[in-house]
Amino acid sequence: MATHLLIIDRTALLLGLEWRGIVGRGRAELPEARRYARELAASHALRLQTRHELDGDEKLDLTWGYLPAESVRPRGKPLAGAALFSASISQRLALLLWRLEDGQVWLAGIVDGHPSPTFDAVLDAESAQRLASQFISMPGHHDCALYGNAPDLLPGNILQAWSAGEALEGMGKAGRQALQLQALSPLRRHGPWLGALAAIALLGMGVKLGWQHWQAQRGPVPTQPALTLIDPLPVYQRTLAATAAGWRQAPAEASALLARVRQLPLDVGGWQLQEVQCQPTCVARYHSEPMATYATFKPGQAFASFEFTESGIAATLDSHVNATPTIVPEKIPMHHDWQINGQSRWQTLSYIGVMVGMQPLQTNSPVIALPPPPKNAQYGPLPASVSPIYRRAWQLSGPLALLSGVIQRLPEHAVLTQFTASFSGGNPAFTLKGELYVRN
């Protein structure tokens, strides 16, 4: 598994190290540590030591973390991320799932207060979820503490908040030194290699005293407040209902606009109607014919207002069309079903002179997004039965005489964003633009 270098507050953290538990004690420790270092071709190493009671006896645990030489090349003395996580929590059995900015997930498993071999890795979400499930299903791991910012990877579980920045901020010099990896000499001669490992072992023992002193000074590790798990379904349903209240059904909207256009005078005192465009406010544009003047333009009650421009007269219609029905979210179809049924009906329009344009489905941005959760809370996963809603832009254009038939083919899960009727050139035409809402 590849090692990941993370910079937080100018401190280098190494995620995804190779961890090995050391069985040997005393003189037997270094040969065992050296064997692992050679097998992994390690360039850096870290020694962790803890003591705890087991059945009334004190037990010494030794774990070495290694950075393979072909991994990242850190400058200075980087800290082991998994060791930082272990040192900043009070539990001796824990699992961290931390989603990074690039979308990958850092997984760190802690057993007996030490990073667990094979459970310190930076993976894609699917692999991290599989490895996390494996960790918590191991014998004795059912009550392990869960931390992180990726609750979607462990549905039904609550993850406590954890921050690497806060963990670093709470540590003194001795605490950071205990987590630093030390560079090893090249594997050319046994002497320098053994000397480097011996130095690390001595450093680990010396720093351990400072580490214990720092822990004694700071007192018990404050536990992070458990996040409240919120059922996202009611929130999603309320957000969807509020948003869909503004989605006017395209068939009713276009039909009402067409009726408005038909009521407009084609000629007002020698001014000829050239175009009507609604987006959503409707503006009718008139072009002057010979003998027409501004004084001859007297439209009566047809318009709310009008203004004279260099190209003619722009007359604004009164308020928007009467209330039209809105899209019913429960009736929004799956995209595949729409392609087979609805889009097939649109394809037949091209045979009678209507141009059909469809943009790709925007699957990277669902229409409905949950609002940010309250402080110290997080959303659980949405049920699998909830299919996200996406939008797909469309455009239809052709002879104005065909518009009534085209409107009948507009689906009720579409909205209208622009309506244009053109009367110039002796060939009245229309253009409709809008968006489809489909599930995928």
PyMOL commands that set and color helices and strands:
alter all, ss='L'
color gray80, all
select helices_A, chain A and resi 26-40+81-88+125-136+151-153+164-169+173-177+190-218+232-244+250-263+294-296+329-331+335-340+342-352+400-407+424-426
alter helices_A, ss='H'
color red, helices_A
select strands_A, chain A and resi 4-8+11-15+18-21+42-54+57-68+79-80+93-99+105-111+114-123+145-148+182-183+228-230+267-268+271-278+282-288+305-309+312-316+355-358+377-379+389-399+414-422+429-439
alter strands_A, ss='S'
color yellow, strands_A
deselect
rebuild
show_as cartoon
